[in-house]
């Protein structure tokens, strides 16, 4: 067995592992995005609470909603000129500071990495066809 054949074998294994893990994770991230529904970018108003913990206020569907901010969120919004949040269309009382949920972002990132590894593995697996 030559070195090129060994590289091809390892590439094929990487290709299959990348596909087996990447495709279901990509489908799961699409499922999470579908279940959570669309979000709308909304301007926030940040107020200081009596306990010196900031509160975010926003208006959605004709009503005003609010929620307390964590210290990390307060620091992020303090640096912004115009504080912006993302409100769920289905549940207007739910607001987050990122456009995508952490679960969706993690699944799509991991699936992208695995699918890129699968593509590189496929390229390595066809190396003996090109090399000889």
N, C-alpha and C positions, 0 to 999 in steps of 0.2 A: 504494500500500500504506500502510495506516494504522499507527500505533504499536501498536495493540492486535494487529493481525495479525502484526507483527514479534515482539512478546512471545510470541504463541501459537506461532510457528514455533520460536523459541529454546526455549520450554518443551517442545515436542514432541521436539526433539533431546535435551534434558537427560533427558526421560522415557525415551527409548529407550536412551541410554547408561547411565543408572542401572539399568534393567532388565537390560540385556545384561551388565553387570558385577556387579550385586548378587545376582541369582538364582543364578548358578554359584558365587559365593563363599559364599553361604548353604548351598547343597547341599554344598560342599566342607567347610565347618565341621561340618555334621552327619556327614559321612563320617569326618572326623578324630575326632570324639567317639565314633562307633561303633567305629572301629578301636582306639582307645586303651582303650575299655571303661570301666566305672564305677570310681570311686574311693571310698574309705572314709576318713572323718575319723578320725585316730588321734592319740593323745597321744604326744608325744615327750619323751625325756629327753636333755638336752644335757650332755655331759661334755667336759672339757678333755683334749686329747691330750698326749703327751709333747712334741710339737713346738709346743705352745701353739696348736694349731688345733682348734677345737671339732668334736666328733663327735656326730651325732644317733643315738639308739637308739630303736627301736620294736619292738613285738611284733605279728606278723601270722601267722595260721594256725598258732599253736602254736610258732613259732620267733622268735628275736630277730634283727633285722636292724640294720645300721648303715651310715652313710655320712658322709664328711667334709663339713663345711659350708663354703661360700665365705664370705669376710669379710662380704659384704652380707647373706647369710642369717643369719650369726651375730649381726649387729647387729639384724636384724628379730626373731629369736627371743629375744634378750636383753631386749628391751623388753616381751615378752609375759609376762603372769602365768602362763598355762598354755600352753606351747609346743604347737602343733598342726600336723600335716602331713597330707597327703592321699596315701594309699597305693593303688596300683593293685590291683584285685581279681585280675586275671590274673597280674600279676607283683608279689608282695608285697615284693620287695627294692627296688622303685622307689618313691621318695617325692619329693614336691615340696611346696612351701609354699603354692602357690595351688591352688584347686579346679579351675581349668581350665588347660589347657596354653597356652603363649604363642601357638602357631600357631592353635589354636581361637579364642582370644580375639581375635587380630588379624583373622582371617577374618570372624568374626561381627560385629566392630565396623565393619570396612570395608563389609561387605554391608549393615549397618543404615544407615550413612551414605548409601550409594548408593541404597538403596530409598527412603529419605526424600527424597533429591533427585529420584528418579523420581516420587514422589507430588506434590511441589511443581511439578515440570515438567508433570505431567498437569493439575494445577489451573490452571497458567498457559496450557496449550494449549486449555482449554475456556473461557478468558476471553472470546473473541469471541462465544460463544453467549450468555453472560450479559450482556455489556456493551451489545449493540445492542438 
